[in-house]
Amino acid sequence: MEWVTIVANTGLVTLSGTIIRVVESQEQIATNTIVDTIEEQSILEEMLEATKPSLARGGDEQLHYLLSTPFRYPPLEWGSRFGSRTEPSLFYGSQQMTTALYETAYYRFIFWMGMEIPPSKNLTTQHTMFRVGYRTKYGVKLHRAPYSAYKELIQSPKDYQATQQLGTALRDAGVEAFEYCSARDLEHGINVALFNSTPFIAKDPQERSRWICETDGEQVVFINEQNEWYQYPISLFELDGKLPLAVV
């Protein structure tokens, strides 16, 4: 696929909106037992964050840790949908809450399936959902023409080879952010990915909320502070009766 030519011929557009991201903190289970509010928890987690490795990219030091963390660490062992094993990590999120939960549920199943010995009961984790605004003149909409003609490649639930090549072409063309359809959301809601922190319109998340997540081999359940439940059975993500694992 000649992504470089397609990107060069298409040009860049202005993107703006709000990114919703769900993250799990390794410290949350421990810290939430000694604090009463999400504000107090945030302060404690920021103190813990100060003990972690310094940011690998200059210019991100003033960002809240929820925004800077994806840019801190080296590339993932197997890369990500749009990032190879040799490239800096991206910041991924969604435009809608439901899309963000679909994405998170899929990766909770991946985590569950990756355990050598799954727990004998539900795995309970705590997560933070947050929002942050973004705006850039150097954007691309992968759910619009001409990229929409390649939606089977871009939305592949199990093969990242083509999208990692596309990600490299976008990065090399100076793209800062791009939008694309989720491969996990049944409604194919829009996800957003940032190559760097420049598009963030603020240094701190706009909103934060706490969620409980219950995972087992059959379903993932999210419960928010209003006691609203969102259930995701594994069958929503399966292909031919199996959970697809992304490969390159």
Backbone as CSV, one residue per row, in Angstrom:
resi,resn,N_x,N_y,N_z,CA_x,CA_y,CA_z,C_x,C_y,C_z
1,MET,0.839,-1.196,0.000,0.000,0.000,0.000,0.880,1.253,0.000
2,GLU,0.644,2.147,-0.966,1.446,3.365,-1.084,0.850,4.477,-0.225
3,TRP,0.942,4.315,1.084,0.365,5.306,1.982,1.032,6.667,1.827
4,VAL,2.319,6.689,1.593,3.037,7.964,1.481,2.434,8.817,0.374
5,THR,2.140,8.211,-0.753,1.546,8.944,-1.876,0.145,9.423,-1.543
6,ILE,-0.644,8.563,-0.906,-2.014,8.937,-0.549,-2.018,10.104,0.424
7,VAL,-1.159,10.033,1.434,-1.088,11.113,2.425,-0.650,12.412,1.764
8,ALA,0.351,12.344,0.902,0.861,13.548,0.241,-0.187,14.180,-0.663
9,ASN,-0.958,13.371,-1.354,-1.958,13.889,-2.291,-3.218,14.385,-1.603
10,THR,-3.465,13.927,-0.396,-4.699,14.287,0.310,-4.564,15.601,1.063
11,GLY,-3.422,15.830,1.670,-3.238,17.049,2.444,-3.785,16.924,3.851
12,LEU,-3.629,17.992,4.625,-4.013,18.004,6.028,-5.208,18.913,6.256
13,VAL,-5.940,18.641,7.343,-7.135,19.416,7.676,-7.077,19.817,9.143
14,THR,-7.922,20.778,9.507,-8.040,21.181,10.908,-8.945,20.209,11.649
15,LEU,-8.489,19.756,12.794,-9.279,18.887,13.658,-9.467,19.561,15.008
16,SER,-10.624,19.366,15.608,-10.851,19.866,16.963,-11.970,19.066,17.601
17,GLY,-11.936,18.978,18.908,-12.963,18.233,19.620,-12.493,17.873,21.007
18,THR,-13.097,16.831,21.562,-12.770,16.363,22.902,-12.415,14.886,22.850
19,ILE,-11.319,14.537,23.495,-10.890,13.145,23.589,-11.301,12.596,24.951
20,ILE,-11.864,11.397,24.939,-12.192,10.680,26.171,-11.268,9.471,26.268
21,ARG,-10.647,9.326,27.411,-9.691,8.225,27.597,-9.942,7.563,28.949
22,VAL,-9.790,6.252,28.995,-9.956,5.491,30.231,-8.622,4.836,30.564
23,VAL,-8.150,5.039,31.780,-6.862,4.474,32.180,-6.987,3.795,33.533
24,GLU,-6.159,2.810,33.730,-6.040,2.159,35.030,-4.739,2.598,35.662
25,SER,-4.794,2.931,36.933,-3.581,3.284,37.652,-3.215,2.145,38.577
26,GLN,-1.952,1.736,38.527,-1.512,0.661,39.406,-1.651,1.057,40.866
27,GLU,-1.628,2.355,41.126,-1.697,2.809,42.513,-3.123,2.969,43.016
28,GLN,-4.127,2.952,42.122,-5.462,3.335,42.556,-6.023,2.440,43.642
29,ILE,-5.862,1.115,43.487,-6.423,0.220,44.482,-5.836,0.518,45.855
30,ALA,-4.532,0.862,45.880,-3.888,1.159,47.154,-4.265,2.535,47.668
31,THR,-4.266,3.526,46.781,-4.446,4.891,47.254,-5.884,5.211,47.602
32,ASN,-6.850,4.578,46.958,-8.221,4.989,47.215,-8.707,4.544,48.583
33,THR,-7.910,3.724,49.273,-8.307,3.331,50.611,-7.922,4.380,51.648
34,ILE,-7.116,5.373,51.254,-6.691,6.377,52.224,-7.119,7.787,51.824
35,VAL,-7.937,7.893,50.783,-8.472,9.191,50.393,-9.972,9.067,50.214
36,ASP,-10.655,10.215,50.274,-12.113,10.213,50.222,-12.682,10.709,48.907
37,THR,-11.940,11.524,48.179,-12.469,12.117,46.952,-11.496,11.917,45.808
38,ILE,-11.988,12.105,44.585,-11.118,11.966,43.416,-10.073,13.071,43.388
39,GLU,-10.395,14.249,43.989,-9.418,15.329,44.039,-8.244,14.935,44.938
40,GLU,-8.557,14.355,46.115,-7.492,13.911,47.007,-6.688,12.781,46.370
41,GLN,-7.389,11.883,45.704,-6.697,10.780,45.028,-5.759,11.302,43.958
42,SER,-6.194,12.332,43.222,-5.366,12.896,42.164,-4.077,13.470,42.733
43,ILE,-4.181,14.169,43.863,-2.990,14.744,44.491,-2.016,13.641,44.891
44,LEU,-2.548,12.572,45.493,-1.690,11.478,45.922,-1.041,10.787,44.730
45,GLU,-1.813,10.589,43.668,-1.253,9.935,42.488,-0.189,10.803,41.816
46,GLU,-0.376,12.131,41.852,0.636,13.017,41.283,1.942,12.911,42.078
47,MET,1.818,12.750,43.403,3.015,12.563,44.219,3.719,11.263,43.838
48,LEU,2.941,10.210,43.624,3.522,8.941,43.196,4.117,9.046,41.801
49,GLU,3.463,9.829,40.957,3.924,9.986,39.575,5.313,10.599,39.524
50,ALA,5.618,11.439,40.495,6.913,12.120,40.507,8.072,11.148,40.686
51,THR,7.775,9.927,41.141,8.834,8.937,41.342,9.119,8.125,40.090
52,LYS,8.342,8.331,39.025,8.485,7.528,37.807,9.532,8.130,36.879
53,PRO,9.882,7.410,35.795,10.908,7.914,34.869,10.545,9.276,34.311
54,SER,11.561,10.079,34.017,11.313,11.398,33.444,10.776,11.259,32.036
55,LEU,10.114,12.310,31.567,9.525,12.286,30.237,10.598,12.169,29.169
56,ALA,10.315,11.330,28.187,11.294,11.103,27.125,11.282,12.217,26.093
57,ARG,10.206,12.987,26.019,10.086,14.027,24.998,10.058,15.400,25.651
58,GLY,10.840,16.289,25.151,10.850,17.637,25.682,9.545,18.356,25.413
59,GLY,9.163,19.243,26.341,7.958,20.026,26.163,6.735,19.463,26.837
60,ASP,6.813,18.224,27.334,5.661,17.608,27.977,5.708,17.710,29.497
61,GLU,6.756,18.320,30.027,6.957,18.311,31.471,5.846,19.020,32.237
62,GLN,5.182,19.992,31.603,4.156,20.768,32.296,2.774,20.135,32.199
63,LEU,2.661,19.048,31.481,1.365,18.394,31.328,0.997,17.590,32.569
64,HIS,-0.304,17.509,32.846,-0.800,16.599,33.868,-0.379,15.182,33.485
65,TYR,-0.100,14.354,34.497,0.434,13.022,34.187,-0.518,12.175,33.350
66,LEU,-1.842,12.411,33.459,-2.779,11.646,32.637,-2.598,11.944,31.152
67,LEU,-2.113,13.140,30.847,-1.879,13.510,29.453,-0.476,13.127,28.991
68,SER,0.480,13.178,29.885,1.869,12.955,29.474,2.288,11.490,29.473
69,THR,1.619,10.660,30.270,2.065,9.275,30.429,2.215,8.508,29.119
70,PRO,1.253,8.599,28.177,1.433,7.840,26.927,2.691,8.224,26.151
71,PHE,3.179,9.443,26.367,4.375,9.899,25.654,5.671,9.579,26.407
72,ARG,5.537,9.037,27.625,6.705,8.855,28.479,7.517,7.616,28.120
73,TYR,6.804,6.554,27.811,7.479,5.264,27.718,7.890,4.916,26.296
74,PRO,8.847,3.991,26.155,9.294,3.555,24.821,8.158,2.858,24.081
75,PRO,8.358,2.549,22.807,7.323,1.848,22.039,6.927,0.532,22.708
76,LEU,5.666,0.130,22.500,5.194,-1.132,23.040,5.893,-2.300,22.349
77,GLU,5.948,-3.433,23.032,6.671,-4.592,22.496,6.175,-4.983,21.112
78,TRP,4.858,-4.921,20.908,4.292,-5.289,19.615,3.750,-4.079,18.868
79,GLY,4.062,-2.895,19.348,3.527,-1.705,18.716,2.061,-1.523,19.068
80,SER,1.394,-0.635,18.346,-0.038,-0.399,18.521,-0.650,-0.309,17.128
81,ARG,-1.913,0.045,17.048,-2.557,0.052,15.731,-1.817,0.953,14.740
82,PHE,-1.375,2.114,15.180,-0.709,3.046,14.264,0.741,3.328,14.640
83,GLY,1.285,2.576,15.573,2.666,2.787,15.975,3.458,1.492,15.943
84,SER,4.606,1.518,15.320,5.428,0.314,15.221,6.235,0.107,16.497
85,ARG,6.968,-0.994,16.533,7.783,-1.323,17.703,8.998,-0.417,17.847
86,THR,9.293,0.381,16.842,10.481,1.242,16.884,10.134,2.723,16.969
87,GLU,8.838,3.042,17.064,8.409,4.443,17.064,7.883,4.858,18.431
88,PRO,7.966,6.149,18.752,7.406,6.634,20.015,5.915,6.328,20.115
89,SER,5.440,6.158,21.335,4.041,5.809,21.565,3.111,6.972,21.238
90,LEU,1.853,6.636,20.957,0.825,7.627,20.658,-0.124,7.764,21.840
91,PHE,-0.874,8.868,21.846,-1.956,9.075,22.809,-3.249,8.706,22.092
92,TYR,-3.933,7.669,22.579,-5.178,7.215,21.967,-6.368,7.561,22.858
93,GLY,-7.491,7.895,22.234,-8.727,8.143,22.958,-9.906,8.050,22.016
94,SER,-11.070,8.415,22.508,-12.301,8.317,21.726,-13.103,9.603,21.854
95,GLN,-13.994,9.828,20.896,-14.847,11.007,20.946,-16.092,10.787,21.802
96,GLN,-16.509,9.539,21.969,-17.693,9.223,22.755,-17.334,8.289,23.906
97,MET,-18.068,8.428,25.012,-17.818,7.584,26.181,-18.001,6.108,25.852
98,THR,-19.070,5.780,25.112,-19.335,4.375,24.817,-18.209,3.758,23.988
99,THR,-17.664,4.521,23.061,-16.543,4.015,22.266,-15.333,3.754,23.152
100,ALA,-15.066,4.664,24.077,-13.941,4.487,24.995,-14.122,3.235,25.848
101,LEU,-15.354,2.948,26.259,-15.604,1.759,27.066,-15.459,0.483,26.248
102,TYR,-15.921,0.508,25.002,-15.703,-0.647,24.121,-14.207,-0.948,24.010
103,GLU,-13.426,0.086,23.735,-11.986,-0.096,23.576,-11.360,-0.654,24.852
104,THR,-11.747,-0.096,25.989,-11.186,-0.542,27.257,-11.593,-1.971,27.561
105,ALA,-12.847,-2.315,27.284,-13.322,-3.678,27.533,-12.515,-4.693,26.732
106,TYR,-12.265,-4.379,25.467,-11.475,-5.298,24.633,-10.111,-5.559,25.260
107,TYR,-9.445,-4.515,25.724,-8.106,-4.694,26.282,-8.132,-5.327,27.669
108,ARG,-9.259,-5.224,28.379,-9.384,-5.980,29.626,-9.448,-7.473,29.323
109,PHE,-10.158,-7.839,28.252,-10.180,-9.245,27.839,-8.790,-9.713,27.411
110,ILE,-8.073,-8.869,26.685,-6.708,-9.217,26.278,-5.840,-9.470,27.512
111,PHE,-5.990,-8.609,28.508,-5.224,-8.781,29.744,-5.600,-10.094,30.424
112,TRP,-6.900,-10.357,30.501,-7.385,-11.585,31.142,-6.827,-12.817,30.432
113,MET,-6.934,-12.832,29.119,-6.482,-13.988,28.346,-4.964,-14.166,28.423
114,GLY,-4.253,-13.096,28.715,-2.804,-13.167,28.773,-2.254,-13.692,30.084
115,MET,-3.109,-13.831,31.097,-2.646,-14.334,32.387,-2.426,-15.844,32.323
116,GLU,-1.314,-16.310,32.853,-1.024,-17.743,32.847,-2.077,-18.516,33.631
117,ILE,-2.460,-17.967,34.774,-3.500,-18.591,35.595,-4.523,-17.508,35.934
118,PRO,-5.651,-17.445,35.215,-6.672,-16.436,35.512,-7.196,-16.596,36.937
119,PRO,-7.619,-15.511,37.564,-8.163,-15.591,38.921,-9.377,-16.511,38.985
120,SER,-9.610,-17.060,40.149,-10.764,-17.939,40.333,-12.064,-17.157,40.447
121,LYS,-11.945,-15.836,40.630,-13.130,-14.984,40.689,-12.881,-13.740,39.843
122,ASN,-13.862,-12.858,39.797,-13.733,-11.646,38.989,-12.484,-10.849,39.362
123,LEU,-11.880,-10.244,38.344,-10.757,-9.332,38.560,-11.322,-7.920,38.681
124,THR,-11.135,-7.304,39.834,-11.655,-5.961,40.085,-10.537,-4.940,39.945
125,THR,-10.759,-3.949,39.105,-9.786,-2.872,38.917,-10.510,-1.540,38.970
126,GLN,-9.755,-0.495,39.226,-10.329,0.841,39.240,-9.686,1.680,38.149
127,HIS,-10.504,2.504,37.527,-10.075,3.264,36.361,-10.520,4.720,36.486
128,THR,-9.825,5.570,35.782,-10.203,6.974,35.667,-10.581,7.262,34.224
129,MET,-11.746,7.849,34.038,-12.141,8.347,32.723,-11.946,9.858,32.734
130,PHE,-11.279,10.373,31.711,-11.084,11.821,31.663,-11.267,12.334,30.247
131,ARG,-11.456,13.641,30.146,-11.658,14.314,28.864,-10.629,15.423,28.715
132,VAL,-10.228,15.661,27.482,-9.324,16.774,27.197,-9.598,17.260,25.779
133,GLY,-9.570,18.563,25.598,-9.806,19.125,24.277,-8.565,19.066,23.401
134,TYR,-8.787,19.024,22.096,-7.668,19.022,21.149,-8.012,19.882,19.944
135,ARG,-6.980,20.439,19.349,-7.139,21.231,18.131,-5.797,21.289,17.404
136,THR,-5.839,21.058,16.100,-4.621,21.139,15.296,-4.970,21.440,13.850
137,LYS,-4.065,22.127,13.167,-4.220,22.364,11.727,-3.577,21.246,10.915
138,TYR,-2.911,20.345,11.623,-2.171,19.283,10.944,-2.824,17.937,11.236
139,GLY,-4.053,17.803,10.767,-4.822,16.607,11.056,-5.252,15.839,9.821
140,VAL,-5.728,14.624,10.057,-6.233,13.757,8.993,-7.463,13.021,9.519
141,LYS,-8.460,12.863,8.659,-9.654,12.085,8.991,-9.619,10.784,8.199
142,LEU,-9.280,9.711,8.871,-9.144,8.429,8.186,-10.492,7.781,7.881
143,HIS,-11.582,8.340,8.427,-12.915,7.817,8.122,-13.556,8.570,6.958
144,ARG,-12.795,9.419,6.306,-13.272,10.163,5.142,-12.415,9.787,3.929
145,ALA,-12.953,10.091,2.742,-12.217,9.814,1.503,-10.900,10.609,1.491
146,PRO,-9.845,10.049,0.929,-9.781,8.758,0.225,-9.524,7.559,1.131
147,TYR,-9.286,7.828,2.441,-8.917,6.737,3.340,-10.066,5.766,3.579
148,SER,-11.297,6.244,3.489,-12.446,5.378,3.740,-12.508,4.210,2.766
149,ALA,-11.857,4.332,1.625,-11.821,3.224,0.664,-11.013,2.048,1.202
150,TYR,-10.228,2.297,2.245,-9.380,1.251,2.817,-9.822,0.900,4.239
151,LYS,-11.114,1.063,4.510,-11.597,0.875,5.877,-11.384,-0.546,6.391
152,GLU,-11.398,-1.548,5.510,-11.173,-2.917,5.960,-9.764,-3.075,6.528
153,LEU,-8.816,-2.366,5.959,-7.450,-2.395,6.477,-7.328,-1.561,7.747
154,ILE,-7.890,-0.354,7.705,-7.744,0.574,8.826,-8.485,0.077,10.063
155,GLN,-9.612,-0.607,9.872,-10.415,-1.089,10.991,-10.216,-2.579,11.252
156,SER,-9.177,-3.159,10.723,-8.968,-4.592,10.929,-8.896,-4.916,12.419
157,PRO,-9.662,-5.889,12.881,-9.629,-6.240,14.301,-8.444,-7.109,14.695
158,LYS,-7.636,-7.548,13.720,-6.579,-8.492,14.068,-5.246,-8.284,13.358
159,ASP,-5.162,-7.343,12.440,-3.918,-7.151,11.688,-3.538,-5.673,11.671
160,TYR,-2.390,-5.363,12.271,-1.940,-3.973,12.374,-0.850,-3.637,11.360
161,GLN,-0.494,-4.542,10.502,0.625,-4.282,9.602,0.372,-3.066,8.716
162,ALA,-0.786,-3.018,8.066,-1.094,-1.905,7.163,-1.238,-0.596,7.922
163,THR,-1.867,-0.638,9.091,-2.088,0.602,9.837,-0.797,1.131,10.448
164,GLN,0.116,0.250,10.812,1.405,0.734,11.306,2.185,1.422,10.195
165,GLN,2.087,0.897,8.991,2.727,1.557,7.852,2.066,2.904,7.576
166,LEU,0.741,2.953,7.704,0.026,4.220,7.537,0.439,5.207,8.619
167,GLY,0.555,4.730,9.856,0.973,5.598,10.945,2.332,6.224,10.694
168,THR,3.257,5.446,10.165,4.582,5.973,9.838,4.490,7.055,8.773
169,ALA,3.661,6.827,7.753,3.490,7.819,6.686,2.879,9.105,7.225
170,LEU,1.910,8.988,8.120,1.291,10.171,8.717,2.300,10.930,9.574
171,ARG,3.033,10.205,10.384,4.034,10.832,11.257,5.080,11.577,10.426
172,ASP,5.573,10.930,9.382,6.613,11.535,8.544,6.098,12.749,7.778
173,ALA,4.777,12.815,7.557,4.184,13.943,6.834,3.888,15.130,7.743
174,GLY,4.218,15.010,9.032,3.999,16.112,9.959,2.622,16.153,10.572
175,VAL,1.866,15.065,10.458,0.542,15.002,11.077,0.698,14.994,12.594
176,GLU,-0.136,15.784,13.274,-0.109,15.822,14.736,-1.196,14.956,15.351
177,ALA,-2.350,14.882,14.677,-3.476,14.112,15.203,-4.315,13.590,14.046
178,PHE,-5.018,12.502,14.297,-5.912,11.969,13.270,-7.088,11.256,13.927
179,GLU,-8.170,11.168,13.179,-9.390,10.515,13.633,-9.653,9.286,12.773
180,TYR,-10.241,8.261,13.374,-10.508,7.024,12.637,-11.620,6.243,13.332
181,CYS,-12.264,5.342,12.608,-13.355,4.548,13.164,-12.809,3.427,14.049
182,SER,-13.450,3.219,15.181,-13.060,2.154,16.091,-13.351,0.787,15.487
183,ALA,-12.426,-0.139,15.689,-12.635,-1.523,15.261,-13.351,-2.335,16.330
184,ARG,-13.482,-1.797,17.537,-14.089,-2.538,18.650,-15.528,-2.124,18.912
185,ASP,-15.837,-0.860,18.723,-17.186,-0.336,18.929,-18.096,-0.853,17.816
186,LEU,-19.198,-1.507,18.179,-20.116,-2.048,17.171,-20.713,-0.954,16.303
187,GLU,-20.791,0.264,16.840,-21.310,1.402,16.073,-20.189,2.135,15.339
188,HIS,-18.976,1.641,15.478,-17.800,2.237,14.826,-17.675,3.729,15.135
189,GLY,-17.765,4.040,16.435,-17.530,5.407,16.872,-16.125,5.860,16.533
190,ILE,-15.895,7.154,16.672,-14.624,7.738,16.240,-13.596,7.746,17.367
191,ASN,-12.423,7.243,17.054,-11.263,7.348,17.932,-10.364,8.483,17.459
192,VAL,-9.506,8.936,18.352,-8.554,10.006,18.049,-7.173,9.562,18.523
193,ALA,-6.158,9.844,17.737,-4.782,9.528,18.132,-3.898,10.744,17.910
194,LEU,-2.993,10.990,18.855,-2.057,12.110,18.782,-0.629,11.578,18.746
195,PHE,0.167,12.100,17.830,1.582,11.744,17.777,2.389,12.508,18.819
196,ASN,1.897,13.673,19.214,2.577,14.470,20.227,1.542,15.286,20.977
197,SER,1.972,16.008,21.981,1.046,16.715,22.871,0.629,18.089,22.368
198,THR,1.176,18.538,21.251,0.882,19.887,20.751,-0.608,20.173,20.597
199,PRO,-1.436,19.226,20.130,-2.858,19.538,19.941,-3.660,19.753,21.226
200,PHE,-3.158,19.352,22.380,-3.920,19.557,23.611,-4.178,21.044,23.820
201,ILE,-5.408,21.398,24.150,-5.733,22.806,24.375,-5.583,23.201,25.839
202,ALA,-5.255,22.245,26.696,-5.044,22.523,28.116,-3.984,21.574,28.647
203,LYS,-3.388,21.947,29.767,-2.350,21.119,30.370,-2.916,20.118,31.361
204,ASP,-4.227,20.241,31.633,-4.882,19.350,32.583,-6.158,18.790,31.972
205,PRO,-6.591,17.609,32.409,-7.867,17.069,31.942,-9.017,17.985,32.338
206,GLN,-10.047,18.030,31.498,-11.202,18.875,31.791,-12.115,18.233,32.826
207,GLU,-12.281,16.936,32.748,-13.155,16.214,33.662,-12.504,14.890,34.021
208,ARG,-12.794,14.434,35.241,-12.320,13.122,35.655,-13.415,12.418,36.442
209,SER,-13.538,11.127,36.255,-14.498,10.344,37.028,-13.910,8.972,37.306
210,ARG,-14.348,8.376,38.409,-13.829,7.071,38.803,-14.801,5.964,38.396
211,TRP,-14.231,4.854,37.967,-15.016,3.706,37.539,-14.455,2.430,38.161
212,ILE,-15.368,1.513,38.492,-14.994,0.164,38.884,-15.143,-0.725,37.658
213,CYS,-14.201,-1.634,37.461,-14.270,-2.584,36.350,-14.185,-4.002,36.898
214,GLU,-15.146,-4.839,36.501,-15.155,-6.255,36.875,-14.935,-7.078,35.611
215,THR,-13.883,-7.888,35.597,-13.541,-8.681,34.417,-13.500,-10.161,34.759
216,ASP,-14.088,-10.977,33.890,-13.871,-12.418,33.936,-13.772,-12.914,32.496
217,GLY,-13.768,-14.193,32.292,-13.591,-14.717,30.949,-14.792,-14.576,30.051
218,GLU,-15.909,-14.090,30.595,-17.145,-13.992,29.821,-17.589,-12.562,29.550
219,GLN,-17.292,-11.644,30.470,-17.758,-10.278,30.290,-16.904,-9.295,31.072
220,VAL,-17.001,-8.037,30.650,-16.414,-6.913,31.373,-17.554,-5.982,31.755
221,VAL,-17.579,-5.559,33.004,-18.625,-4.664,33.496,-17.966,-3.416,34.069
222,PHE,-18.434,-2.249,33.638,-17.979,-0.971,34.178,-19.098,-0.369,35.016
223,ILE,-18.745,0.173,36.174,-19.715,0.813,37.062,-19.163,2.176,37.444
224,ASN,-19.951,3.233,37.191,-19.474,4.574,37.521,-19.956,5.016,38.894
225,GLU,-19.651,6.242,39.248,-19.973,6.747,40.585,-21.465,6.954,40.784
226,GLN,-22.219,6.978,39.697,-23.676,7.074,39.780,-24.331,5.692,39.792
227,ASN,-23.508,4.661,39.928,-23.958,3.267,39.950,-24.622,2.850,38.641
228,GLU,-24.174,3.437,37.535,-24.640,3.027,36.213,-23.731,1.912,35.698
229,TRP,-24.339,0.874,35.135,-23.605,-0.306,34.698,-23.529,-0.354,33.181
230,TYR,-22.360,-0.754,32.688,-22.158,-0.957,31.251,-21.495,-2.325,31.077
231,GLN,-22.214,-3.251,30.428,-21.752,-4.628,30.298,-21.309,-4.931,28.867
232,TYR,-20.184,-5.638,28.759,-19.627,-5.986,27.455,-19.254,-7.467,27.440
233,PRO,-20.144,-8.330,26.935,-19.793,-9.749,26.825,-18.702,-9.963,25.793
234,ILE,-17.907,-10.993,25.991,-16.777,-11.239,25.099,-17.227,-11.522,23.675
235,SER,-18.454,-12.002,23.510,-18.964,-12.309,22.170,-19.009,-11.079,21.269
236,LEU,-19.067,-9.876,21.859,-19.083,-8.647,21.058,-17.786,-8.464,20.281
237,PHE,-16.722,-9.061,20.767,-15.400,-8.837,20.182,-14.850,-10.053,19.437
238,GLU,-15.515,-11.178,19.544,-14.980,-12.411,18.976,-15.137,-12.487,17.461
239,LEU,-14.196,-13.151,16.836,-14.254,-13.508,15.421,-14.125,-15.020,15.329
240,ASP,-15.114,-15.649,14.717,-15.114,-17.115,14.603,-14.950,-17.774,15.965
241,GLY,-15.606,-17.167,16.969,-15.598,-17.761,18.296,-14.353,-17.526,19.116
242,LYS,-13.438,-16.679,18.635,-12.205,-16.407,19.362,-11.960,-14.904,19.461
243,LEU,-11.321,-14.496,20.547,-10.951,-13.094,20.705,-9.773,-12.797,19.787
244,PRO,-9.908,-11.854,18.856,-8.801,-11.574,17.929,-7.644,-10.876,18.634
245,LEU,-6.452,-11.342,18.359,-5.240,-10.728,18.882,-4.524,-10.042,17.735
246,ALA,-4.262,-8.764,17.887,-3.644,-8.000,16.802,-2.229,-8.486,16.547
247,VAL,-1.893,-8.661,15.272,-0.549,-9.084,14.883,-0.047,-8.172,13.780
248,VAL,1.265,-8.216,13.536,1.875,-7.431,12.463,2.702,-8.358,11.587
